[in-house]
Amino acid sequence: MPTIKPLSDFTRNQTALIDELAKTREPVYLTRNGSACLVVMDAAAFDDAMRFRDELFEREMRAKAGIERGMREVASGACMDAEDADRAIRAARGWL
């Protein structure tokens, strides 16, 4: 469950909230007139979250590129069925 606090609490108690953010490393939703208006987060926790997001994006792009490469190979006929691939691998390794 996210932490939700009025913006006025942040205005009055910035130091305490900053300490809480550093301790929990979780975002705090600040509200104005009962509606969320800001999300604040410890800078180190934010940097970690962005680094994780970027690494995940890179992995997804590598997977996408591999899928696209495979689709191009299938479309061009540069592939073999599983039985032929199994025979080729076994022959290359001397397992036949």
C-alpha positions as CSV (number, residue, x, y, z in Angstrom):
1,M,0.0,0.0,0.0
2,P,1.5,3.3,-1.0
3,T,2.2,6.0,1.6
4,I,-0.1,9.0,1.1
5,K,0.4,12.3,2.9
6,P,-1.0,15.8,2.6
7,L,1.3,18.3,0.9
8,S,1.0,20.5,3.9
9,D,2.7,17.7,6.1
10,F,5.7,17.8,3.7
11,T,5.8,21.6,3.9
12,R,5.8,21.6,7.7
13,N,8.0,18.5,8.3
14,Q,10.4,18.2,5.3
15,T,13.3,16.9,7.3
16,A,11.2,14.1,8.9
17,L,9.7,13.1,5.5
18,I,13.1,13.1,3.8
19,D,14.5,10.9,6.6
20,E,11.5,8.5,6.1
21,L,12.1,8.4,2.3
22,A,15.8,7.6,2.8
23,K,14.9,4.8,5.4
24,T,12.0,3.2,3.4
25,R,13.3,3.8,-0.1
26,E,9.6,3.9,-1.1
27,P,7.8,6.7,-2.9
28,V,5.4,9.0,-1.0
29,Y,2.3,10.3,-2.7
30,L,1.5,13.9,-1.7
31,T,-2.0,15.2,-2.0
32,R,-3.5,18.6,-2.4
33,N,-7.2,19.0,-1.5
34,G,-7.4,15.2,-1.3
35,S,-6.1,14.4,-4.7
36,A,-2.6,13.2,-5.6
37,C,-0.4,16.0,-6.9
38,L,3.2,14.8,-6.4
39,V,5.2,11.7,-5.8
40,V,8.5,12.1,-4.0
41,M,11.2,9.6,-3.6
42,D,14.7,9.2,-2.2
43,A,17.2,10.1,-5.0
44,A,19.3,6.9,-4.6
45,A,16.2,4.8,-4.7
46,F,15.0,6.6,-7.8
47,D,18.4,6.1,-9.5
48,D,18.2,2.4,-8.7
49,A,14.7,2.2,-10.1
50,M,15.7,4.0,-13.3
51,R,18.8,1.8,-13.7
52,F,16.6,-1.3,-13.3
53,R,14.1,0.0,-15.8
54,D,16.9,0.7,-18.3
55,E,18.5,-2.7,-17.8
56,L,15.1,-4.4,-18.3
57,F,14.4,-2.3,-21.4
58,E,17.8,-3.4,-22.9
59,R,17.0,-7.1,-22.2
60,E,13.7,-6.7,-23.8
61,M,15.2,-5.1,-26.9
62,R,17.8,-7.9,-27.2
63,A,15.0,-10.5,-27.0
64,K,13.0,-8.6,-29.6
65,A,16.0,-8.4,-31.9
66,G,16.5,-12.2,-31.5
67,I,12.9,-12.9,-32.3
68,E,13.0,-10.6,-35.4
69,R,16.3,-12.3,-36.5
70,G,14.6,-15.7,-36.2
71,M,11.6,-14.5,-38.2
72,R,13.8,-13.2,-41.0
73,E,15.7,-16.5,-41.0
74,V,12.4,-18.5,-41.3
75,A,11.1,-16.2,-44.0
76,S,14.3,-16.6,-46.0
77,G,14.4,-20.3,-45.5
78,A,17.7,-20.2,-43.6
79,C,16.5,-22.7,-41.0
80,M,16.0,-26.4,-40.5
81,D,13.4,-28.5,-38.6
82,A,14.1,-29.8,-35.1
83,E,14.9,-33.4,-36.3
84,D,17.5,-32.2,-38.8
85,A,19.0,-29.8,-36.2
86,D,19.2,-32.6,-33.7
87,R,21.0,-34.9,-36.2
88,A,23.4,-32.1,-37.1
89,I,24.3,-31.4,-33.5
90,R,24.7,-35.0,-32.6
91,A,26.9,-35.6,-35.7
92,A,29.0,-32.5,-34.9
93,R,29.6,-33.8,-31.3
94,G,30.2,-37.4,-32.3
95,W,27.1,-38.6,-30.5
96,L,25.8,-40.7,-33.3
